[in-house]
Amino acid sequence: MFSKRLVARLSSSTPLSAPLLRPFSTSSAVSAAKRAPSISDVEPDKGHIFDQKSQKFRDDLIAAHKKRDQVEKKSGEQQDGSKKSGRLSNLLYGTPEAREMDEEIERSFSQVLARGKYMHSIVFHDVKPDKVDEYVELVGSWYPRMANMPENKVHLVGSWRTEVGDCDTFVHIWEYQRYQGYHASLHNIQHHPEFPEFDRKLKSLINSKKTSLMQEFSFWPTTAPRQLGGVFELRSYTLHPGNLLEWETHWRTGLRARREVMEGVGAWFVQIGELNTVHHLWQFADLEERRSRREQSWSVPGWGETVHKTVPLIQEMKSRILVPMPWSPVA
């Protein structure tokens, strides 16, 4: 059975382009990660190329969907309910084991807000300004290795450097299968023989580290890996306590309006850490495209009403402009 998570992605009006890799595997650019990227690396006036890549991403996902359905039909998997894994299955988001959790999760209360089978962590590293390049080299060699080891049971969604906002702060988003996967991942990675040396070096390069555990909203599944280029915006909202369900209700409508002109990466709400916090991650060709697309949103029916109803729910909000790291699966 094709994952509902991917179907939700395909309903987006402007999904993005990237090679169809194993979910959240890393690219060959890792070996070149010697320098921190900058917004100056992004070429201006490339919105048309961004849109072309976006369309190709959608087309590739649809093609993978159709091909997988054909394979399953031919092999009789739809009749006996078996879930066979393989190279084609790995092109699609999530593991077979996680997709099999769908029926159970749909019966649980957490499905009201979240895709309960996936747990995400967001990690902020405040890096010492004179240690940025050392940090990039260290993390750029360690994170992709850990993400590509199946026994670690973790996928790296992406890694970014803050260009506007808390400068020299690096943001990493990881994905696990529930809390069991989170614990298993921590256990395996921290028992790796090279971890103590990595941890020692990392602590010498950063001022602080902040981590929150979060879940994605059910109406906005995290994107599959893609390489579109451009810049990202991480918008973080601190809500008044008790308003998360109302926020979800209004944004379910608002996202449909936004997706007509903008490309979302994912949306998550914090369960452990900075409570009452919601993170939305968007991708744009450049800052001028960001301005243009946000202005266009106001002409889409439903967006103005979403803003009107959600602004009173917010205590505090923050926007960061991010640039992807060379090893980031979503870039």
C-alpha positions as CSV (number, residue, x, y, z in Angstrom):
1,M,0.0,0.0,0.0
2,F,1.4,3.3,-1.0
3,S,2.2,5.6,2.0
4,K,-0.4,8.2,2.8
5,R,2.5,10.4,3.8
6,L,3.7,10.6,0.2
7,V,0.1,11.1,-1.1
8,A,-0.1,14.1,1.1
9,R,3.1,15.4,-0.5
10,L,1.7,14.9,-3.9
11,S,-1.3,17.0,-3.1
12,S,0.9,20.1,-2.7
13,S,0.6,22.5,-5.5
14,T,4.3,23.1,-6.1
15,P,6.5,20.3,-4.7
16,L,10.2,20.4,-5.3
17,S,12.9,18.7,-7.3
18,A,15.7,16.4,-6.1
19,P,17.2,13.1,-6.9
20,L,15.1,10.3,-5.5
21,L,17.6,9.0,-2.9
22,R,17.1,6.7,0.0
23,P,15.0,8.9,2.3
24,F,17.2,11.5,3.9
25,S,20.5,10.0,2.7
26,T,23.2,12.5,2.0
27,S,24.8,13.6,-1.2
28,S,28.3,13.4,-2.5
29,A,28.8,17.1,-1.7
30,V,29.8,16.0,1.8
31,S,33.5,15.7,0.9
32,A,33.6,19.3,-0.2
33,A,32.2,20.6,3.2
34,K,35.2,22.7,4.2
35,R,33.6,26.1,4.2
36,A,30.4,27.4,5.7
37,P,27.9,28.3,3.0
38,S,26.6,31.9,2.7
39,I,23.6,33.6,1.1
40,S,26.1,35.1,-1.3
41,D,26.5,31.7,-2.8
42,V,22.8,31.8,-4.0
43,E,22.5,33.1,-7.6
44,P,19.8,35.8,-7.9
45,D,17.1,35.8,-10.5
46,K,16.9,32.0,-10.7
47,G,13.3,31.6,-9.8
48,H,12.4,30.0,-13.1
49,I,15.0,27.3,-12.5
50,F,13.7,26.8,-9.0
51,D,10.2,26.3,-10.3
52,Q,11.4,23.8,-13.0
53,K,13.2,21.7,-10.3
54,S,10.0,21.9,-8.2
55,Q,7.9,20.5,-11.0
56,K,10.5,17.7,-11.7
57,F,10.4,16.7,-8.0
58,R,6.6,16.3,-8.2
59,D,6.8,14.4,-11.5
60,D,9.5,12.0,-10.1
61,L,7.4,11.3,-7.0
62,I,4.3,10.5,-9.1
63,A,6.4,8.2,-11.4
64,A,7.8,6.4,-8.3
65,H,4.3,6.0,-7.0
66,K,3.0,4.5,-10.2
67,K,5.9,2.2,-10.6
68,R,5.6,0.9,-7.1
69,D,1.9,0.3,-7.5
70,Q,2.7,-1.7,-10.7
71,V,5.3,-3.8,-8.9
72,E,3.0,-4.5,-6.0
73,K,0.1,-5.5,-8.3
74,K,2.3,-7.8,-10.3
75,S,3.8,-9.5,-7.3
76,G,0.4,-10.0,-5.6
77,E,1.3,-7.9,-2.6
78,Q,-2.0,-6.2,-2.6
79,Q,-3.8,-9.5,-2.3
80,D,-1.8,-11.0,0.6
81,G,-1.0,-7.8,2.4
82,S,2.7,-8.4,2.4
83,K,5.1,-5.5,2.4
84,K,8.3,-6.3,0.5
85,S,11.2,-3.9,0.8
86,G,13.7,-3.2,-1.9
87,R,15.4,-0.5,-3.9
88,L,12.1,0.9,-5.2
89,S,10.5,1.0,-1.8
90,N,13.5,2.9,-0.6
91,L,12.8,5.7,-3.1
92,L,9.7,6.5,-1.2
93,Y,9.5,8.3,2.1
94,G,9.6,6.3,5.2
95,T,10.3,2.6,5.9
96,P,7.9,-0.3,5.3
97,E,7.7,-0.8,9.1
98,A,6.7,2.8,9.6
99,R,4.1,2.7,6.9
100,E,2.5,-0.4,8.6
101,M,1.9,1.7,11.7
102,D,-0.7,3.8,9.8
103,E,-3.7,1.9,10.9
104,E,-2.7,1.9,14.5
105,I,-1.8,5.5,14.6
106,E,-5.1,6.5,12.9
107,R,-6.9,5.1,15.9
108,S,-5.0,7.2,18.4
109,F,-5.6,10.6,19.7
110,S,-2.3,11.9,18.5
111,Q,-3.5,11.6,14.9
112,V,-5.7,14.6,15.6
113,L,-2.6,16.8,15.4
114,A,0.4,14.7,14.3
115,R,1.8,11.9,12.3
116,G,2.5,10.0,15.5
117,K,4.8,7.4,14.0
118,Y,7.5,9.9,13.3
119,M,9.4,11.9,15.9
120,H,11.7,14.8,14.9
121,S,14.4,16.7,16.8
122,I,15.5,20.2,16.0
123,V,19.0,21.0,17.2
124,F,20.5,24.5,17.4
125,H,24.3,24.9,17.7
126,D,25.6,28.4,18.5
127,V,29.0,28.2,17.0
128,K,32.0,30.4,18.0
129,P,32.5,32.9,15.1
130,D,36.2,32.0,14.7
131,K,35.4,28.2,14.7
132,V,32.8,28.1,12.0
133,D,34.9,26.5,9.3
134,E,36.2,23.9,11.8
135,Y,32.7,23.2,12.8
136,V,31.6,22.7,9.2
137,E,34.4,20.2,8.5
138,L,33.8,18.3,11.8
139,V,30.0,18.0,11.5
140,G,30.1,17.6,7.8
141,S,32.1,14.4,8.1
142,W,30.2,13.0,11.2
143,Y,26.5,13.7,10.6
144,P,26.3,12.1,7.1
145,R,28.1,9.0,8.3
146,M,25.7,8.5,11.3
147,A,22.7,9.1,9.1
148,N,23.8,6.6,6.5
149,M,24.3,3.8,9.0
150,P,21.0,1.8,9.1
151,E,21.7,0.5,12.6
152,N,21.4,4.1,13.9
153,K,17.7,4.2,12.9
154,V,17.8,7.9,12.1
155,H,17.4,10.1,9.0
156,L,18.9,13.6,8.7
157,V,16.2,15.8,7.3
158,G,18.6,18.7,6.8
159,S,21.3,21.0,8.1
160,W,21.4,24.7,7.7
161,R,23.4,27.8,8.7
162,T,21.6,30.9,9.9
163,E,22.4,33.8,7.6
164,V,19.8,36.4,9.0
165,G,18.8,36.1,12.6
166,D,21.0,34.3,15.1
167,C,24.1,34.4,12.9
168,D,26.6,31.5,13.2
169,T,23.8,29.3,14.6
170,F,23.4,26.0,12.8
171,V,20.1,24.2,12.6
172,H,19.7,20.4,12.2
173,I,16.5,18.4,11.9
174,W,16.5,14.7,12.5
175,E,13.8,12.1,12.0
176,Y,13.1,9.0,14.1
177,Q,10.5,6.3,14.3
178,R,8.7,7.3,17.5
179,Y,10.5,7.7,20.9
180,Q,11.8,4.1,20.6
181,G,13.8,5.1,17.5
182,Y,15.0,8.2,19.3
183,H,16.4,6.2,22.2
184,A,17.9,3.5,19.9
185,S,19.6,6.2,17.8
186,L,21.1,8.0,20.8
187,H,22.3,4.7,22.2
188,N,24.0,3.5,19.0
189,I,25.6,6.8,18.1
190,Q,26.9,7.5,21.5
191,H,28.4,4.0,21.7
192,H,30.2,4.4,18.4
193,P,34.0,4.2,19.1
194,E,34.6,7.6,17.5
195,F,31.9,9.5,19.3
196,P,33.9,10.6,22.4
197,E,36.4,12.3,20.2
198,F,33.7,13.9,18.0
199,D,31.9,15.1,21.1
200,R,35.1,16.6,22.6
201,K,35.9,18.5,19.5
202,L,32.3,19.7,19.1
203,K,32.1,21.1,22.6
204,S,35.3,23.2,21.9
205,L,33.7,24.8,18.8
206,I,30.2,25.8,20.2
207,N,28.9,28.2,22.8
208,S,25.7,26.3,23.4
209,K,23.4,23.6,22.1
210,K,19.6,23.5,22.3
211,T,17.4,20.6,21.4
212,S,13.6,20.1,21.2
213,L,11.7,17.0,20.3
214,M,8.7,17.6,18.1
215,Q,6.1,16.0,15.8
216,E,5.0,17.1,12.4
217,F,1.4,18.2,11.8
218,S,-0.7,15.6,10.1
219,F,-1.7,18.0,7.4
220,W,1.9,18.9,6.5
221,P,4.2,15.9,6.2
222,T,7.9,16.7,6.0
223,T,9.2,16.8,2.5
224,A,11.3,14.0,0.9
225,P,14.9,14.8,0.1
226,R,15.3,17.4,-2.7
227,Q,18.0,19.6,-4.1
228,L,16.3,22.8,-5.3
229,G,18.9,25.4,-4.2
230,G,17.9,28.8,-2.9
231,V,17.3,29.9,0.7
232,F,15.1,28.7,3.5
233,E,13.0,30.5,6.1
234,L,12.5,29.0,9.6
235,R,9.5,30.7,11.2
236,S,9.1,29.9,14.9
237,Y,6.0,30.7,16.9
238,T,5.5,30.6,20.6
239,L,1.7,30.2,21.2
240,H,-0.4,31.0,24.3
241,P,-0.8,27.8,26.2
242,G,-3.9,25.8,25.2
243,N,-4.1,27.1,21.6
244,L,-2.3,24.4,19.6
245,L,-5.4,22.6,18.4
246,E,-7.0,25.9,17.2
247,W,-3.7,26.8,15.5
248,E,-3.8,23.5,13.6
249,T,-7.4,24.0,12.6
250,H,-6.7,27.4,11.0
251,W,-3.4,26.4,9.4
252,R,-4.9,23.3,7.8
253,T,-6.9,25.8,5.7
254,G,-4.1,28.4,5.5
255,L,-1.6,25.9,4.1
256,R,-3.8,25.1,1.2
257,A,-3.8,28.8,0.3
258,R,0.0,29.2,0.9
259,R,0.9,26.2,-1.2
260,E,-0.6,27.8,-4.3
261,V,2.3,30.3,-4.3
262,M,4.9,29.0,-1.8
263,E,6.8,25.7,-1.2
264,G,6.7,24.3,2.3
265,V,9.3,21.9,3.8
266,G,7.5,20.9,6.9
267,A,5.7,22.1,10.1
268,W,6.3,20.7,13.6
269,F,5.1,21.3,17.1
270,V,7.3,20.8,20.1
271,Q,6.4,18.1,22.6
272,I,9.5,18.1,24.8
273,G,11.7,21.2,25.1
274,E,10.3,24.7,24.3
275,L,6.6,23.9,24.8
276,N,3.9,25.7,22.9
277,T,6.4,26.3,20.1
278,V,5.6,25.7,16.4
279,H,8.2,25.7,13.6
280,H,7.4,26.2,9.9
281,L,10.1,25.7,7.3
282,W,9.8,27.2,3.8
283,Q,12.0,27.2,0.7
284,F,12.5,30.0,-1.8
285,A,14.7,30.7,-4.9
286,D,16.0,33.8,-3.2
287,L,14.9,36.6,-0.9
288,E,13.2,38.6,-3.7
289,E,11.2,35.5,-4.6
290,R,10.3,35.2,-0.9
291,R,9.0,38.8,-0.9
292,S,7.0,38.2,-4.1
293,R,5.5,34.9,-3.0
294,R,4.4,36.2,0.4
295,E,2.7,39.2,-1.3
296,Q,0.9,36.8,-3.7
297,S,-0.4,34.9,-0.7
298,W,-2.8,37.7,0.1
299,S,-4.6,37.3,-3.2
300,V,-5.4,33.6,-2.5
301,P,-8.8,33.0,-0.8
302,G,-8.5,31.8,2.7
303,W,-5.0,33.2,3.6
304,G,-6.2,36.5,5.0
305,E,-8.7,34.7,7.3
306,T,-5.9,32.4,8.5
307,V,-3.8,35.3,9.5
308,H,-6.7,37.1,11.2
309,K,-7.5,34.0,13.3
310,T,-4.0,32.9,14.2
311,V,-2.3,36.2,15.1
312,P,-4.1,36.4,18.5
313,L,-2.8,32.9,19.4
314,I,0.8,34.0,19.2
315,Q,2.9,35.2,22.1
316,E,6.1,35.6,20.2
317,M,7.4,34.9,16.7
318,K,10.9,34.7,15.1
319,S,12.1,34.4,11.5
320,R,15.5,33.1,10.5
321,I,16.9,33.0,6.9
322,L,18.9,29.8,6.4
323,V,21.3,28.4,3.8
324,P,21.7,24.7,3.4
325,M,24.9,22.8,4.2
326,P,26.6,20.8,1.4
327,W,25.5,17.5,3.0
328,S,21.9,18.5,3.7
329,P,19.4,16.0,2.0
330,V,16.9,18.9,1.8
331,A,18.7,21.8,0.1
